[in-house]
């Protein structure tokens, strides 16, 4: 249990101390350091998305060649896959062997990986493999940071200030994922190495600072590690996510790889291993996941709502980047070199809506109940996806901005009360493990959502793009044979070209451009031809992807209505604060304390020698 006692259990080989020994200022040291860690980690989770065009230019690799698409995919998703798989296990390690120790290790690993990412000296595929490998290592460090930051704060702050601390930490984490888009857009055009180098000084300072100042203060008991549970969970989830990742790549004559033996083995084998994981978790003394919690109705339906909501909205950021960088911004006169920065700027209304509505809905739902906020938020979000389908590809920005603002408001209305509903349905000694399960579902669903959105977009493009591409090229003087060959290239190449903000026409035609007139060359390689060419097929893909999102959000809204009829937690037990809700929404509060370490009511805290106002 988290306790402010005078004599916490000492961990062998670790520096521990009581809060009395550390003094009244220690909690602010812990808050500032963990907030820095969360900000740096979440910035790096998204900074690469905007910087991909400059990264591939810098390493002299064409990501649009069929053999290179896997590099592009793993550059985007490697960090996300690693953190989705490891956060629960790393949170448990922190519970058992010291949160400060594990957190500091994460800062060091993250910083070392950032240095090696920034000093890449290879070219071509070797550089891509180098970047992907160190990006995975960076994700390992990020998982350590995310898994232990909120637990350190829970130990350091008394109950009456814990919500404030977790709220500040959580808002930093939420903001970091969007700041990464802006920072990447600013730094990548200067030099792509800067997007990794910018983290190094903060990482060095944070690592040294954490080593010198952070201490473990909580009382915790030893428990055996669920090795088989950890192994089967990691292997199964990785296999499924790898299958999803390669399923959106072309295979043979097919535009996607869902019939590939590799993809099928990954999906079937991964699901089989996850089924074995579920069996194991019912038979071990200290399971990684406590499956008995699904007997609680609000926990079950709240998690279902969160899972389908994450599936419905997880790929939205990618689709908006494609829409803005590949089509809308060039059509409005923005050179491709400027589109990454402006794509991040034009997506800000969604961030603003989320940050405004999440805390407000959390406060109000504490008084009036959660399910009407969660269900309304989901239905509002579903409506905004319908509005995005109704918008023309070449939209008026005010309509786009208002839609994104409402979308962010809807997601904020759902997220904070949903987490409160799930967490407050649990008994106090199960809130940690329940939060870890919820966050894992959310993180994994985000990665799956990216695969689903890309697959639906590719399916939509494949139906109409070849004819549009062939007709457009021939209308501008390209010979029929060459136009047909280019038009029959996999749709994923065109989708990735739009994602990268690249006009591929000049590259696809190559030396054959010289056979065309100067006017034809200028038109084909200008800012208008490619965006206008794919606008129609892209709209078909958008309709399919956003229709999936509408269905997912409606299911999430219905599931939310089924919560709230059963309460396991006693009315006298402290419910999770809005600050903790915000931290959990950011994907970091839920991966903190496990059931081995849980909050005490203030009366028990005082009885154990703690000081509520410390």
Phi and psi in degrees as a GROMACS rama.xvg file:
@    title "Ramachandran Plot"
@    xaxis  label "Phi"
@    yaxis  label "Psi"
@TYPE xy
-72.8923  122.666  UNK-2
-145.925  142.025  UNK-3
-98.5334  61.3819  UNK-4
-88.7598  168.495  UNK-5
-82.0967  -20.8473  UNK-6
-133.111  77.6388  UNK-7
-69.3434  159.897  UNK-8
-63.0259  135.465  UNK-9
-87.731  136.581  UNK-10
-96.9369  131.997  UNK-11
-59.9618  127.477  UNK-12
76.5139  7.85523  UNK-13
-121.802  150.22  UNK-14
-89.248  114.243  UNK-15
-122.334  159.964  UNK-16
-159.912  160.381  UNK-17
-85.0575  160.641  UNK-18
-64.1076  -31.3169  UNK-19
-62.4931  -40.9894  UNK-20
-67.7453  -36.1017  UNK-21
-78.7515  -23.7213  UNK-22
93.3788  167.004  UNK-23
-70.0578  -17.7323  UNK-24
-88.8447  -7.14079  UNK-25
-61.4013  -38.4714  UNK-26
-61.3733  -33.6531  UNK-27
-75.59  -30.4646  UNK-28
-63.9519  -45.1042  UNK-29
-62.1076  -42.6865  UNK-30
-64.2851  -46.3188  UNK-31
-66.427  -39.3695  UNK-32
-70.5382  -45.3931  UNK-33
-68.5611  -32.3773  UNK-34
-65.6524  -41.1376  UNK-35
-60.1466  -44.7085  UNK-36
-61.6611  -44.6437  UNK-37
-66.2172  -39.3293  UNK-38
-63.4175  -46.5169  UNK-39
-64.3261  -42.3251  UNK-40
-65.2668  -45.0188  UNK-41
-75.256  -30.4197  UNK-42
-59.9974  -43.6593  UNK-43
-73.449  -17.1261  UNK-44
-71.22  -22.6483  UNK-45
-120.123  -12.3734  UNK-46
-63.5407  -30.8538  UNK-47
-69.7729  -29.2843  UNK-48
-57.6381  -44.571  UNK-49
-79.195  -28.1774  UNK-50
-88.5837  -2.81169  UNK-51
-54.992  -43.0918  UNK-52
-57.2087  -44.1039  UNK-53
-72.5994  -31.8851  UNK-54
-62.5634  -48.9639  UNK-55
-69.942  -32.6459  UNK-56
-64.9807  -40.6184  UNK-57
-66.8821  -33.1603  UNK-58
-96.8264  6.32567  UNK-59
56.5889  52.8963  UNK-60
-132.371  130.638  UNK-61
-88.6787  107.091  UNK-62
-73.2098  -9.20187  UNK-63
-86.8938  -11.0242  UNK-64
-68.5952  141.174  UNK-65
-52.4847  -36.7799  UNK-66
-75.9929  -7.85372  UNK-67
-108.288  -3.52608  UNK-68
-65.0865  -29.219  UNK-69
-64.8586  -33.9077  UNK-70
-61.3836  -43.0284  UNK-71
-62.5953  -44.7747  UNK-72
-63.5234  -44.7704  UNK-73
-75.3705  -25.577  UNK-74
-64.7774  -36.2488  UNK-75
-77.8244  -43.3108  UNK-76
-106.824  -11.1744  UNK-77
-57.7153  -47.4375  UNK-78
-60.2412  -44.0794  UNK-79
-66.5367  -41.0806  UNK-80
-63.4701  -45.7013  UNK-81
-62.3385  -47.2271  UNK-82
-66.4676  -35.8024  UNK-83
-62.4298  -36.6321  UNK-84
-80.5038  -35.0385  UNK-85
-100.478  -15.2767  UNK-86
-61.2357  -39.9585  UNK-87
-67.9234  -45.8207  UNK-88
-62.4209  -41.2291  UNK-89
-70.2036  -32.8841  UNK-90
-64.1208  -39.5687  UNK-91
-65.3125  -39.7767  UNK-92
-61.423  -39.3768  UNK-93
-63.7708  -39.9048  UNK-94
-59.4752  -38.1451  UNK-95
-89.6351  -37.4723  UNK-96
-116.614  4.83905  UNK-97
113.446  116.212  UNK-98
-65.5452  -43.6713  UNK-99
-62.8547  -39.6387  UNK-100
-62.8908  -47.7951  UNK-101
-66.4872  -39.0201  UNK-102
-63.8543  -45.7192  UNK-103
-64.3731  -37.9703  UNK-104
-60.5701  -40.8653  UNK-105
-62.5297  -42.4262  UNK-106
-61.335  -41.9617  UNK-107
-66.3794  -45.4276  UNK-108
-62.2709  -44.3895  UNK-109
-60.0313  -43.4072  UNK-110
-67.6344  -43.9059  UNK-111
-60.6415  -43.8363  UNK-112
-62.8697  -39.257  UNK-113
-63.1358  -38.4317  UNK-114
-63.1031  -46.8216  UNK-115
-68.8415  -30.6548  UNK-116
-66.4377  -38.4763  UNK-117
-74.7057  -24.3399  UNK-118
-104.536  23.7716  UNK-119
-54.8055  126.882  UNK-120
-117.126  2.73589  UNK-121
-85.494  174.426  UNK-122
-131.88  160.558  UNK-123
63.8632  -143.287  UNK-124
-64.766  -32.7162  UNK-125
-62.4999  -41.0228  UNK-126
-64.976  -39.9084  UNK-127
-62.3217  -44.7615  UNK-128
-64.1182  -40.2728  UNK-129
-59.7299  -47.6053  UNK-130
-64.8222  -42.6706  UNK-131
-64.193  -43.0965  UNK-132
-60.6353  -47.8388  UNK-133
-73.7539  -25.0771  UNK-134
-66.4915  -38.4941  UNK-135
-64.0965  -43.8755  UNK-136
-61.8964  -40.8222  UNK-137
-60.0418  -38.3311  UNK-138
-63.9966  -35.4011  UNK-139
-61.1681  -47.1712  UNK-140
-61.2069  -42.0301  UNK-141
-61.7894  -37.0673  UNK-142
-64.9344  -39.9274  UNK-143
-60.8538  -43.4567  UNK-144
-63.4668  -49.064  UNK-145
-64.8244  -34.439  UNK-146
-75.3489  -20.3052  UNK-147
-122.507  -10.1787  UNK-148
-63.8443  -47.9321  UNK-149
-69.7797  -29.1491  UNK-150
-67.1859  -38.8537  UNK-151
-61.2141  -42.0152  UNK-152
-67.9456  -38.3409  UNK-153
-61.1441  -38.7288  UNK-154
-68.6613  -39.3145  UNK-155
-81.7796  -30.5925  UNK-156
-102.674  143.341  UNK-157
-69.9359  165.087  UNK-158
-59.9313  -35.3228  UNK-159
-77.3777  -6.93927  UNK-160
-120.46  -1.46525  UNK-161
-67.4065  -37.2504  UNK-162
-63.271  -41.3397  UNK-163
-59.648  -46.1513  UNK-164
-64.0622  -47.6516  UNK-165
-67.6896  -31.6418  UNK-166
-65.5049  -45.8489  UNK-167
-61.5085  -45.008  UNK-168
-62.3363  -40.0909  UNK-169
-70.7938  -40.7951  UNK-170
-63.1536  -37.9273  UNK-171
-61.4861  -39.8017  UNK-172
-68.1353  -41.4267  UNK-173
-62.9373  -47.397  UNK-174
-64.6391  -32.9868  UNK-175
-61.4174  -38.192  UNK-176
-65.9074  -27.6824  UNK-177
-90.9838  -32.4906  UNK-178
-62.3615  -31.8125  UNK-179
-57.8258  -37.078  UNK-180
-64.1731  -43.2214  UNK-181
-69.5621  -45.6979  UNK-182
-63.2728  -42.056  UNK-183
-61.8949  -39.9469  UNK-184
-66.4009  -30.3703  UNK-185
-80.5626  -45.952  UNK-186
-83.1047  -37.2342  UNK-187
-58.7772  -41.8988  UNK-188
-64.5591  -26.1449  UNK-189
-71.7539  -54.7186  UNK-190
-166.074  131.126  UNK-191
-63.7706  -28.8622  UNK-192
-60.5742  -25.6971  UNK-193
-64.0461  -26.0959  UNK-194
-66.8395  -25.9292  UNK-195
-93.316  -36.3212  UNK-196
-65.2849  -30.5551  UNK-197
-61.6746  -24.9394  UNK-198
-81.8958  -19.0652  UNK-199
-63.6438  -52.4367  UNK-200
-60.949  -38.1589  UNK-201
-66.5362  -38.1043  UNK-202
-66.5644  -41.55  UNK-203
-63.5636  -48.1167  UNK-204
-62.2795  -44.9501  UNK-205
-64.1158  -39.7154  UNK-206
-64.9011  -48.9736  UNK-207
-64.4423  -43.603  UNK-208
-59.7088  -46.7402  UNK-209
-64.0492  -41.0595  UNK-210
-63.2517  -39.6056  UNK-211
-80.8263  -31.3904  UNK-212
-113.216  -31.7865  UNK-213
-80.9363  138.585  UNK-214
-135.666  156.118  UNK-215
-85.7704  128.37  UNK-216
-120.214  -10.4577  UNK-217
-86.9951  152.291  UNK-218
-85.4947  130.319  UNK-219
-145.641  154.383  UNK-220
-112.54  153.414  UNK-221
-74.0847  146.447  UNK-222
-144.605  149.822  UNK-223
-68.5201  141.138  UNK-224
-75.3164  135.396  UNK-225
-80.4295  78.6888  UNK-226
-61.9344  -48.5554  UNK-227
-65.0507  -36.338  UNK-228
-64.6253  -45.1064  UNK-229
-61.0541  -44.3441  UNK-230
-67.3666  -49.0135  UNK-231
-66.5167  -36.5319  UNK-232
-63.9363  -47.2527  UNK-233
-64.4436  -47.7346  UNK-234
-63.0439  -46.2455  UNK-235
-64.7783  -46.0255  UNK-236
-68.281  -41.2179  UNK-237
-61.1096  -43.5939  UNK-238
-60.5083  -43.8683  UNK-239
-64.9099  -44.0839  UNK-240
-67.6657  -35.5666  UNK-241
-65.1773  -42.0559  UNK-242
-60.5658  -42.8017  UNK-243
-62.2172  -42.0845  UNK-244
-62.5394  -45.6142  UNK-245
-82.0136  -13.7564  UNK-246
-67.8051  -22.8616  UNK-247
-91.8371  2.76484  UNK-248
-93.6262  151.882  UNK-249
-65.9648  148.927  UNK-250
-138.858  117.631  UNK-251
60.787  -127.128  UNK-252
-90.3255  -0.294292  UNK-253
-89.1561  147.466  UNK-254
-74.7692  -15.316  UNK-255
-136.25  167.566  UNK-256
-105.736  25.6607  UNK-257
-69.3782  -15.8052  UNK-258
-97.1942  1.6296  UNK-259
-66.0313  136.202  UNK-260
-56.6176  -38.4093  UNK-261
-60.5596  -46.4961  UNK-262
-64.3284  -43.9557  UNK-263
-64.0735  -42.9276  UNK-264
-63.7546  -41.0603  UNK-265
-63.1003  -45.3259  UNK-266
-69.2188  -49.9881  UNK-267
-67.2482  -46.7766  UNK-268
-64.0081  -41.4926  UNK-269
-62.738  -43.3758  UNK-270
-64.9542  -37.0336  UNK-271
-64.3346  -42.3287  UNK-272
-66.3748  -38.3157  UNK-273
-66.0458  -33.4475  UNK-274
-64.6453  -40.5201  UNK-275
-63.2405  -37.3681  UNK-276
-58.6335  -43.978  UNK-277
-62.0335  -39.4053  UNK-278
-65.5253  -44.0441  UNK-279
-60.245  -41.4381  UNK-280
-65.6019  -19.0831  UNK-281
-86.4929  -4.40315  UNK-282
-124.434  2.69208  UNK-283
-108.327  156.254  UNK-284
-71.514  -38.2948  UNK-285
-125.699  75.873  UNK-286
-68.9224  150.538  UNK-287
-63.843  -42.6186  UNK-288
-115.193  132.244  UNK-289
-94.1621  94.2403  UNK-290
-69.4112  -17.9449  UNK-291
-66.8646  -17.0371  UNK-292
-65.1027  -20.3497  UNK-293
-71.8599  -5.02816  UNK-294
-73.746  -14.1252  UNK-295
-87.3164  120.497  UNK-296
-62.2571  -47.0439  UNK-297
-65.027  -36.1928  UNK-298
-63.3942  -44.7799  UNK-299
-65.3555  -53.8717  UNK-300
-69.659  -33.4734  UNK-301
-64.7253  -38.8636  UNK-302
-70.5631  -37.1538  UNK-303
-61.4762  -43.8457  UNK-304
-61.4585  -43.7382  UNK-305
-65.9429  -39.2604  UNK-306
-63.5327  -50.9578  UNK-307
-70.8969  -30.7129  UNK-308
-64.3528  -41.8467  UNK-309
-66.0748  -37.4239  UNK-310
-62.6985  -38.2313  UNK-311
-75.3825  -27.2701  UNK-312
-115.929  -8.57952  UNK-313
-62.1204  -37.0117  UNK-314
-89.6001  1.85997  UNK-315
-61.184  -42.5813  UNK-316
-59.5118  -41.1373  UNK-317
-64.887  -44.2288  UNK-318
-65.0526  -39.8723  UNK-319
-65.7357  -37.9681  UNK-320
-62.5207  -43.7203  UNK-321
-60.478  -46.8518  UNK-322
-60.2664  -46.6612  UNK-323
-74.3749  -52.2587  UNK-324
-69.2303  -39.9371  UNK-325
-86.7357  -23.62  UNK-326
-129.037  -64.0455  UNK-327
-67.1339  -48.5077  UNK-328
-63.4083  -46.8811  UNK-329
-59.0372  -38.919  UNK-330
-63.3599  -22.4918  UNK-331
-104.997  23.6007  UNK-332
89.122  7.11825  UNK-333
-85.2806  124.427  UNK-334
-64.1693  149.748  UNK-335
-58.4963  -28.7905  UNK-336
-69.4252  -18.852  UNK-337
-101.388  -9.50594  UNK-338
-66.6042  -35.1279  UNK-339
-58.8358  -46.7285  UNK-340
-61.9833  -46.8388  UNK-341
-71.9075  -27.5297  UNK-342
-62.3966  -42.658  UNK-343
-63.5737  -39.7011  UNK-344
-66.7341  -44.5505  UNK-345
-71.9531  -12.7505  UNK-346
-92.0313  -0.647498  UNK-347
-60.3369  -33.1486  UNK-348
-55.7201  -34.5767  UNK-349
-64.1678  -41.1884  UNK-350
-63.6587  -44.6436  UNK-351
-61.3251  -45.1766  UNK-352
-60.3209  -41.6884  UNK-353
-65.1641  -48.5379  UNK-354
-67.6099  -25.0085  UNK-355
-79.005  -42.2185  UNK-356
-85.6824  -30.1666  UNK-357
-60.3926  -52.3846  UNK-358
-67.99  -36.7079  UNK-359
-65.2438  -46.9122  UNK-360
-65.1897  -33.713  UNK-361
-64.0497  -43.2706  UNK-362
-64.9377  -47.8261  UNK-363
-68.9727  -38.5499  UNK-364
-67.1386  -23.8627  UNK-365
-61.7852  -27.7253  UNK-366
-95.4644  -34.7956  UNK-367
-113.251  4.03311  UNK-368
96.5598  159.253  UNK-369
-99.4592  -34.9686  UNK-370
-66.8324  -27.9539  UNK-371
-73.0055  -28.7992  UNK-372
-73.8533  -44.7521  UNK-373
-65.9197  -45.074  UNK-374
-68.1139  -42.6803  UNK-375
-63.2451  -41.6494  UNK-376
-59.3718  -41.306  UNK-377
-67.2659  -41.8753  UNK-378
-67.8541  -36.1333  UNK-379
-63.455  -44.266  UNK-380
-61.8291  -41.7888  UNK-381
-60.0228  -41.0807  UNK-382
-62.7385  -36.3317  UNK-383
-68.7165  -33.0888  UNK-384
-65.1383  -35.3474  UNK-385
-64.1271  -39.2922  UNK-386
-64.786  -37.5162  UNK-387
-65.7805  -34.9635  UNK-388
-65.7501  -39.1849  UNK-389
-72.456  -24.634  UNK-390
-65.9965  140.007  UNK-391
-67.8077  156.286  UNK-392
-60.0343  -38.1354  UNK-393
-96.462  77.5915  UNK-394
-85.2833  165.702  UNK-395
-81.3186  130.905  UNK-396
-63.0724  -35.4204  UNK-397
-58.8213  -39.2556  UNK-398
-67.3573  -40.4102  UNK-399
-63.489  -45.379  UNK-400
-64.0707  -43.3102  UNK-401
-63.7561  -40.6554  UNK-402
-62.3394  -44.424  UNK-403
-64.9646  -38.5294  UNK-404
-60.5239  -46.9783  UNK-405
-65.4366  -38.0358  UNK-406
-59.3868  -46.0589  UNK-407
-63.3541  -39.0686  UNK-408
-62.6021  -44.2793  UNK-409
-62.3207  -44.4014  UNK-410
-65.7101  -37.098  UNK-411
-67.0207  -39.4752  UNK-412
-60.5722  -34.6253  UNK-413
-78.0177  -46.4881  UNK-414
-65.2915  -53.2209  UNK-415
-65.0555  -51.2611  UNK-416
-65.0539  -32.7915  UNK-417
-61.4777  -46.157  UNK-418
-64.146  -40.2217  UNK-419
-62.4207  -42.6546  UNK-420
-60.9776  -46.394  UNK-421
-65.4655  -48.6613  UNK-422
-69.2329  -37.4813  UNK-423
-77.8323  -9.75201  UNK-424
-81.6132  -10.6361  UNK-425
-95.099  149.318  UNK-426
-65.3051  155.336  UNK-427
-58.1237  -36.3395  UNK-428
-81.2405  3.55382  UNK-429
-120.055  5.03148  UNK-430
-69.201  -33.8747  UNK-431
-65.4822  -52.8475  UNK-432
-66.6387  -34.5857  UNK-433
-64.9187  -39.3268  UNK-434
-66.2743  -38.6702  UNK-435
-62.9323  -41.5434  UNK-436
-63.0449  -43.532  UNK-437
-61.7869  -43.462  UNK-438
-68.3296  -37.1526  UNK-439
-64.0371  -44.3821  UNK-440
-57.2104  -42.9643  UNK-441
-65.573  -46.2797  UNK-442
-65.1568  -43.7928  UNK-443
-64.9246  -39.4148  UNK-444
-64.9784  -33.7213  UNK-445
-60.9645  -44.3843  UNK-446
-67.0493  -43.4237  UNK-447
-61.1765  -37.3949  UNK-448
-61.8455  -39.4192  UNK-449
-59.7177  -44.6311  UNK-450
-62.9595  -42.2633  UNK-451
-64.5688  -45.5669  UNK-452
-62.0635  -45.5464  UNK-453
-62.2708  -42.128  UNK-454
-61.8776  -44.6037  UNK-455
-67.5764  -37.3664  UNK-456
-63.5361  -43.5762  UNK-457
-63.9541  -40.5254  UNK-458
-62.0693  -42.162  UNK-459
-65.9568  -41.4822  UNK-460
-66.6388  -38.8921  UNK-461
-63.8712  -26.275  UNK-462
-75.0083  -33.112  UNK-463
-123.227  -15.4092  UNK-464
-65.3494  -44.8521  UNK-465
-54.6843  -45.3924  UNK-466
-65.7704  -42.9659  UNK-467
-64.4105  -41.2661  UNK-468
-64.7206  -47.2979  UNK-469
-62.6916  -47.2365  UNK-470
-63.6812  -41.8488  UNK-471
-65.1872  -41.1919  UNK-472
-68.6503  -44.3405  UNK-473
-66.2648  -32.4525  UNK-474
-67.0395  -16.8802  UNK-475
-112.988  26.4057  UNK-476
93.6556  -0.674512  UNK-477
-76.2612  132.292  UNK-478
-56.0675  148.053  UNK-479
-59.5238  -41.6676  UNK-480
-62.9795  -44.065  UNK-481
-71.1494  -38.6952  UNK-482
-62.1481  -41.3897  UNK-483
-65.4394  -39.9649  UNK-484
-62.3299  -44.9459  UNK-485
-66.8369  -40.0592  UNK-486
-64.8569  -26.1503  UNK-487
-89.4787  4.8593  UNK-488
-65.5688  152.779  UNK-489
-56.0906  139.759  UNK-490
-62.6135  -25.6657  UNK-491
-62.2178  -31.0194  UNK-492
-64.4464  -41.4456  UNK-493
-68.0404  -39.8531  UNK-494
-62.8737  -43.9596  UNK-495
-67.7136  -33.3805  UNK-496
-62.0529  -42.1612  UNK-497
-66.167  -39.2859  UNK-498
-63.0737  -37.3563  UNK-499
-81.703  -5.70464  UNK-500
67.5397  35.7782  UNK-501
-113.414  138.551  UNK-502
-92.3834  107.245  UNK-503
-84.2711  -5.1112  UNK-504
-60.5628  -44.7962  UNK-505
-61.3582  -40.8934  UNK-506
-70.3778  -40.1062  UNK-507
-66.6244  -38.5099  UNK-508
-80.0758  -31.2831  UNK-509
55.6043  -134.108  UNK-510
-64.6283  -17.0434  UNK-511
-67.9951  -14.4564  UNK-512
-61.1042  -31.0712  UNK-513
-64.7754  -20.0152  UNK-514
-80.7985  -6.11464  UNK-515
-99.3738  163.588  UNK-516
-71.2386  161.736  UNK-517
-61.6136  -36.7405  UNK-518
-65.626  -42.6771  UNK-519
-64.7307  -42.4178  UNK-520
-60.5662  -45.7285  UNK-521
-62.9156  -39.5509  UNK-522
-68.9611  -43.9956  UNK-523
-66.6267  -34.6916  UNK-524
-100.887  7.67284  UNK-525
-80.6118  -171.013  UNK-526
-82.0277  -10.5772  UNK-527
-100.261  -36.8937  UNK-528
-62.5097  -55.6996  UNK-529
-63.2487  -47.6314  UNK-530
-58.9097  -42.7319  UNK-531
-67.8389  -32.9312  UNK-532
-63.7773  -42.8929  UNK-533
-95.5814  -1.4468  UNK-534
-59.5197  -46.0811  UNK-535
-63.2406  -56.6822  UNK-536
-59.2256  -35.7877  UNK-537
-63.8365  -38.1927  UNK-538
-61.777  -37.3332  UNK-539
-63.2597  -43.6007  UNK-540
-64.8577  -40.8276  UNK-541
-59.0334  -43.8956  UNK-542
-60.8623  -40.9287  UNK-543
-68.5334  -44.7546  UNK-544
-66.2031  -44.5866  UNK-545
-73.7485  -27.3429  UNK-546
-64.4417  -40.8462  UNK-547
-59.3869  -42.977  UNK-548
-63.8541  -38.3724  UNK-549
-61.5785  -47.2803  UNK-550
-60.2014  -44.8313  UNK-551
-61.3582  -43.6375  UNK-552
-68.3094  -36.7851  UNK-553
-64.4583  -42.8522  UNK-554
-61.5543  -40.7774  UNK-555
-62.2493  -38.877  UNK-556
-65.4989  -41.1398  UNK-557
-66.2842  -43.1444  UNK-558
-61.1581  -36.3049  UNK-559
-64.2849  -34.8311  UNK-560
-66.3549  -21.4819  UNK-561
-87.1859  -1.80427  UNK-562
-87.8656  171.504  UNK-563
90.6479  -6.66272  UNK-564
-90.9874  -7.78084  UNK-565
-135.976  129.589  UNK-566
-123.563  121.783  UNK-567
-91.4731  -37.1222  UNK-568
-69.9778  140.296  UNK-569
-68.3839  148.923  UNK-570
-64.767  -22.8749  UNK-571
-81.9331  -13.0681  UNK-572
-79.4377  146.091  UNK-573
-69.3007  129.638  UNK-574
-85.3702  161.903  UNK-575
-67.1354  136.777  UNK-576
-76.8159  165.285  UNK-577
-60.7744  -37.7241  UNK-578
-60.2194  -42.9084  UNK-579
-66.8551  -35.3988  UNK-580
-60.8921  -45.8855  UNK-581
-61.6799  -41.495  UNK-582
-63.1723  -38.6942  UNK-583
-68.4674  -37.7528  UNK-584
-59.17  -37.5942  UNK-585
-68.444  -6.61417  UNK-586
88.0912  20.1864  UNK-587
-129.736  -24.3237  UNK-588
-71.0625  -35.6924  UNK-589
-71.6871  -9.91163  UNK-590
-110.019  27.6236  UNK-591
-98.7343  -116.036  UNK-592
-63.1938  135.434  UNK-593
-89.6951  -171.339  UNK-594
-67.1493  -11.3621  UNK-595
-72.0722  -21.1559  UNK-596
-135.081  113.371  UNK-597
-138.885  164.104  UNK-598
-71.8193  146.682  UNK-599
-100.91  145.717  UNK-600
-59.5788  154.442  UNK-601
-61.1574  -30.7191  UNK-602
-66.0711  -42.562  UNK-603
-66.9981  -34.8705  UNK-604
-63.9667  -44.6943  UNK-605
-64.969  -38.2238  UNK-606
-65.1451  -28.0016  UNK-607
-87.0793  3.88883  UNK-608
101.204  3.39546  UNK-609
-78.3351  166.492  UNK-610
-125.063  107.685  UNK-611
-56.247  -30.1217  UNK-612
-96.4689  6.84824  UNK-613
